[in-house]
Amino acid sequence: IFDVFISLYDSICFERKTFCPQSLIGKVIFLFDKISCTLADVVICDTQTYANWFIKTFNLPSYKVKVFYICADIDLFKPSAAPPNPKKFIVEFHGGFIPLQGVFYILQSAKLLAHESKIEFRFLGKGRDLPAAKELAKKLELQNITFIDSFAPIEKVPAFIQEADIGLGIFGTVEKTFRVIPNKAYEVMACKKALISADSEAVRELFTNRKHLLFCKAGDPADLAEKILELYRNANLRNAIAEEGHARFLKVCDFN
């Protein structure tokens, strides 16, 4: 059983574009993934959309590729009993600073919302795009963001989410964005917080727009800013999405 989770070939050659797919290293990484999948009796992917990509890309028989939604640890990620901070509306992002995440689009949306004094963006994580993200924040003269540039132990992440009013998923425009449901989506829902993430075939496998989370256009800072503003102004919608998202998370992950 090969729990592949993600393709090295996809991540290195297409998402991060570290090597060209036609380069020697690109071809070696392709063969590494293909041989690993071919030798396995069962290959496990985290969405049906990604499973379909594996089947097509590596010419695998469909019967051997199975889907298991990754979910989150409910012993760690759970709703908070603490009331939200009435003086701030906190928008949290946690994860790696890589193209999939679309951090640059989030920063541009923060610029569009700079006039809303209560809205504050908090970023937790590191990655190759972090220096460029900080440079962009400086260029945009953002005063409504905070970077906590470290990979926190998993035990510290729930508190970071629980302090926020809403959570952010992924917003990049690389193809992988549309094939996966990120860990953070499940983690935000497990903490019963309203989530905004890019619309994709993968996320529609499990979730409904404006019920379980709020979809926005990938790579579109204006649309993301509009969705953040909507949840900021509409507490009823925000709370309803948080409730329904949490219920859907528990059902999908079969904790009941």
C-alpha positions as semicolon CSV with decimal commas, in nm:
position;residue;x (nm);y (nm);z (nm)
1;I;0,000;0,000;0,000
2;F;0,156;0,326;-0,116
3;D;0,015;0,631;0,065
4;V;0,142;0,872;-0,197
5;F;-0,042;1,183;-0,066
6;I;0,124;1,411;-0,325
7;S;0,333;1,359;-0,635
8;L;0,696;1,469;-0,617
9;Y;0,687;1,515;-0,993
10;D;0,383;1,743;-0,967
11;S;0,518;1,942;-0,670
12;I;0,875;1,990;-0,793
13;C;0,823;2,029;-1,168
14;F;0,484;2,201;-1,192
15;E;0,400;2,367;-0,860
16;R;0,744;2,493;-0,757
17;K;0,898;2,472;-1,107
18;T;1,235;2,384;-0,958
19;F;1,316;2,160;-1,255
20;C;1,169;2,139;-1,603
21;P;0,964;1,821;-1,661
22;Q;1,178;1,749;-1,972
23;S;1,506;1,788;-1,780
24;L;1,706;1,486;-1,666
25;I;1,608;1,541;-1,302
26;G;1,247;1,599;-1,406
27;K;1,241;1,267;-1,590
28;V;1,403;1,088;-1,294
29;I;1,141;1,228;-1,054
30;F;0,866;1,121;-1,296
31;L;1,007;0,766;-1,304
32;F;1,039;0,762;-0,925
33;D;0,668;0,838;-0,889
34;K;0,563;0,604;-1,171
35;I;0,768;0,307;-1,050
36;S;0,655;0,357;-0,689
37;C;0,290;0,361;-0,797
38;T;0,334;0,070;-1,039
39;L;0,499;-0,156;-0,780
40;A;0,227;-0,094;-0,523
41;D;-0,087;-0,305;-0,504
42;V;-0,286;-0,005;-0,377
43;V;-0,213;0,367;-0,419
44;I;-0,387;0,608;-0,180
45;C;-0,462;0,969;-0,279
46;D;-0,632;1,240;-0,076
47;T;-0,897;1,346;-0,331
48;Q;-1,068;1,182;-0,628
49;T;-0,948;1,469;-0,846
50;Y;-0,586;1,393;-0,759
51;A;-0,650;1,018;-0,800
52;N;-0,773;1,084;-1,156
53;W;-0,457;1,284;-1,226
54;F;-0,235;0,999;-1,101
55;I;-0,423;0,745;-1,313
56;K;-0,384;0,957;-1,627
57;T;-0,030;1,083;-1,567
58;F;0,131;0,753;-1,468
59;N;-0,100;0,525;-1,671
60;L;-0,227;0,337;-1,367
61;P;-0,526;0,102;-1,360
62;S;-0,811;0,285;-1,189
63;Y;-0,897;-0,008;-0,962
64;K;-0,571;0,022;-0,767
65;V;-0,601;0,396;-0,687
66;K;-0,812;0,466;-0,380
67;V;-0,915;0,788;-0,204
68;F;-0,879;0,866;0,166
69;Y;-0,962;1,216;0,287
70;I;-0,687;1,327;0,527
71;C;-0,899;1,522;0,780
72;A;-0,746;1,642;1,111
73;D;-0,680;1,518;1,464
74;I;-0,985;1,608;1,676
75;D;-0,786;1,555;1,994
76;L;-0,592;1,867;1,893
77;F;-0,821;2,062;1,662
78;K;-1,147;2,143;1,836
79;P;-1,379;2,441;1,891
80;S;-1,273;2,700;2,145
81;A;-1,494;2,806;2,435
82;A;-1,331;3,150;2,446
83;P;-1,534;3,436;2,296
84;P;-1,382;3,625;1,999
85;N;-1,197;3,952;2,052
86;P;-1,457;4,228;1,993
87;K;-1,187;4,482;1,909
88;K;-1,037;4,281;1,623
89;F;-1,154;4,067;1,334
90;I;-0,868;3,824;1,286
91;V;-0,807;3,646;0,955
92;E;-0,561;3,361;0,999
93;F;-0,333;3,184;0,752
94;H;-0,115;2,892;0,854
95;G;0,097;2,682;0,621
96;G;0,400;2,681;0,397
97;F;0,488;2,981;0,186
98;I;0,478;2,797;-0,147
99;P;0,297;2,875;-0,478
100;L;0,001;2,648;-0,396
101;Q;-0,094;2,872;-0,102
102;G;-0,124;3,197;-0,296
103;V;0,013;3,415;-0,016
104;F;0,085;3,705;-0,253
105;Y;-0,285;3,722;-0,340
106;I;-0,375;3,727;0,030
107;L;-0,138;4,020;0,087
108;Q;-0,294;4,210;-0,202
109;S;-0,639;4,149;-0,054
110;A;-0,507;4,282;0,279
111;K;-0,411;4,601;0,095
112;L;-0,764;4,630;-0,043
113;L;-0,901;4,598;0,311
114;A;-0,655;4,839;0,473
115;H;-0,935;5,089;0,532
116;E;-1,113;4,843;0,764
117;S;-0,934;4,916;1,090
118;K;-1,067;4,610;1,278
119;I;-0,955;4,351;1,019
120;E;-0,615;4,202;1,098
121;F;-0,427;3,932;0,904
122;R;-0,200;3,686;1,084
123;F;0,041;3,451;0,904
124;L;0,202;3,146;1,065
125;G;0,459;2,946;0,871
126;K;0,776;2,950;0,663
127;G;0,881;2,855;0,312
128;R;1,073;2,973;0,011
129;D;0,825;3,254;-0,069
130;L;0,836;3,407;0,281
131;P;1,114;3,663;0,207
132;A;0,930;3,774;-0,109
133;A;0,603;3,793;0,085
134;K;0,764;4,019;0,346
135;E;0,910;4,234;0,070
136;L;0,567;4,268;-0,091
137;A;0,409;4,357;0,245
138;K;0,671;4,627;0,286
139;K;0,615;4,757;-0,067
140;L;0,238;4,770;-0,009
141;E;0,298;4,944;0,326
142;L;0,069;4,699;0,503
143;Q;-0,005;4,780;0,866
144;N;-0,281;4,522;0,912
145;I;-0,068;4,205;0,898
146;T;0,157;4,010;1,133
147;F;0,409;3,743;1,031
148;I;0,499;3,467;1,276
149;D;0,770;3,319;1,058
150;S;0,817;2,974;1,202
151;F;0,682;2,625;1,160
152;A;0,507;2,584;1,491
153;P;0,472;2,238;1,646
154;I;0,136;2,091;1,549
155;E;0,022;2,123;1,912
156;K;0,051;2,504;1,884
157;V;-0,154;2,543;1,566
158;P;-0,505;2,491;1,713
159;A;-0,467;2,790;1,947
160;F;-0,359;3,005;1,653
161;I;-0,675;2,909;1,463
162;Q;-0,900;2,944;1,767
163;E;-0,788;3,305;1,820
164;A;-0,910;3,394;1,470
165;D;-1,256;3,482;1,343
166;I;-1,208;3,313;1,005
167;G;-0,946;3,093;0,839
168;L;-0,793;3,099;0,492
169;G;-0,729;2,799;0,269
170;I;-0,536;2,805;-0,060
171;F;-0,555;3,058;-0,344
172;G;-0,269;2,982;-0,584
173;T;-0,314;2,935;-0,957
174;V;-0,088;2,631;-1,006
175;E;-0,274;2,320;-1,125
176;K;-0,218;2,140;-0,795
177;T;-0,437;2,399;-0,619
178;F;-0,738;2,254;-0,800
179;R;-0,655;1,890;-0,721
180;V;-0,622;1,898;-0,342
181;I;-0,806;1,983;-0,023
182;P;-0,538;2,120;0,210
183;N;-0,486;2,003;0,568
184;K;-0,565;2,354;0,687
185;A;-0,919;2,337;0,549
186;Y;-1,000;2,041;0,774
187;E;-0,818;2,200;1,068
188;V;-1,013;2,527;1,042
189;M;-1,342;2,337;1,018
190;A;-1,246;2,115;1,311
191;C;-1,201;2,433;1,517
192;K;-1,547;2,548;1,403
193;K;-1,425;2,856;1,220
194;A;-1,561;2,981;0,888
195;L;-1,326;2,905;0,599
196;I;-1,257;3,079;0,268
197;S;-1,074;2,887;-0,002
198;A;-1,038;2,874;-0,380
199;D;-1,315;2,708;-0,575
200;S;-1,198;2,379;-0,728
201;E;-1,314;2,042;-0,847
202;A;-1,142;1,881;-0,549
203;V;-1,306;2,093;-0,281
204;R;-1,648;2,037;-0,443
205;E;-1,606;1,663;-0,385
206;L;-1,702;1,722;-0,021
207;F;-1,814;2,079;0,036
208;T;-2,085;2,316;-0,083
209;N;-2,027;2,686;-0,140
210;R;-2,185;2,919;0,119
211;K;-2,282;2,621;0,332
212;H;-1,962;2,448;0,445
213;L;-1,721;2,723;0,340
214;L;-1,705;3,030;0,119
215;F;-1,551;2,978;-0,226
216;C;-1,356;3,249;-0,402
217;K;-1,174;3,273;-0,734
218;A;-0,816;3,146;-0,728
219;G;-0,556;3,417;-0,779
220;D;-0,809;3,699;-0,737
221;P;-0,727;3,940;-0,449
222;A;-1,039;4,150;-0,511
223;D;-1,272;3,851;-0,486
224;L;-1,093;3,727;-0,173
225;A;-1,122;4,073;-0,014
226;E;-1,492;4,078;-0,101
227;K;-1,548;3,739;0,065
228;I;-1,356;3,841;0,378
229;L;-1,559;4,160;0,399
230;E;-1,882;3,963;0,360
231;L;-1,798;3,736;0,654
232;Y;-1,681;4,034;0,857
233;R;-2,011;4,217;0,807
234;N;-2,243;3,915;0,818
235;A;-2,206;3,737;1,152
236;N;-2,505;3,514;1,079
237;L;-2,347;3,377;0,762
238;R;-2,009;3,345;0,932
239;N;-2,153;3,146;1,223
240;A;-2,370;2,931;0,994
241;I;-2,071;2,836;0,777
242;A;-1,865;2,759;1,089
243;E;-2,140;2,532;1,223
244;E;-2,212;2,354;0,895
245;G;-1,844;2,320;0,810
246;H;-1,772;2,163;1,147
247;A;-2,065;1,921;1,112
248;R;-1,953;1,823;0,762
249;F;-1,596;1,770;0,883
250;L;-1,715;1,532;1,156
251;K;-1,931;1,340;0,909
252;V;-1,663;1,307;0,642
253;C;-1,400;1,201;0,892
254;D;-1,641;0,950;1,051
255;F;-1,580;1,052;1,410
256;N;-1,942;0,980;1,501
